[in-house]
Amino acid sequence: GENVEQHPSTLSVQEGDSAVIKCTYSDSASNYFPWYKQELGKRPQLIIDIRSNVGEKKDQRIAVTLNKTAKHFSLHITETQPEDSAVYFCAASMVSGNQFYFGTGTSLTVIP
Amino acid sequence: DAGITQSPRYKITETGRQVTLMCHQTWSHSYMFWYRQDLGHGLRLIYYSAAADITDKGEVPDGYVVSRSKTENFPLTLESATRSQTSVYFCASSERMNTQYFGPGTRLTVL
């Protein structure tokens, strides 16, 4: 099955700086890559996703890039704010499949 | 998010007891999933269901049983709870392999 690795496991940045979280996947058939944000004590919630026919997608301060050749994708958060502090999970799946495979999460702390 | 609910939200039980966690969604999503979340392991899939009466094992199915007689419900049963099953359990649903919507979670403690 698919194996998703996520790095780093923890990340601290100063408010206003950028944060980058990277994931790699093993199955070249994977073609859907969502990112979830989980605040302390809350449920994971989708913040952005990308499909394999797209190399980059942006939504205000967050962006995701995908390199299918290298089988990795990254989450970029610019101008970080304290409310960005949370655990972020990447995932991979096939649109025609039946499972999502999650990374182990990155705990992001934005220092005011 | 109010479209997927879990009950109970907190549960304390004893080793060897049977426990059932409930999950209900109102979107008529085809897919439903059960995950457990433990520190250092992220979200691990226990079972999933592609439709009513269709279920399959995920990464960590041992000790758990699921059923899905109706599209909207996907209960998870721990037949004989063990301390290693102390965890936070999340139910999720999605329409095909698109956005997954997670329930609020159930925090289970097995003494």
Interface residues (C-beta under 8 A of the other chain):
Chain A: Q6 Y32 P34 Y36 K42 R43 P44 Q45 L46 D49 F89 S93 M94 V95 S96 G97 N98 Q99 F100 F102 G103 T104 G105
Chain B: D1 Y31 F33 Y35 G40 H41 G42 L43 R44 L45 Y48 A50 D56 G58 F90 R96 M97 N98 T99 Q100 Y101 F102 G103 P104 G105
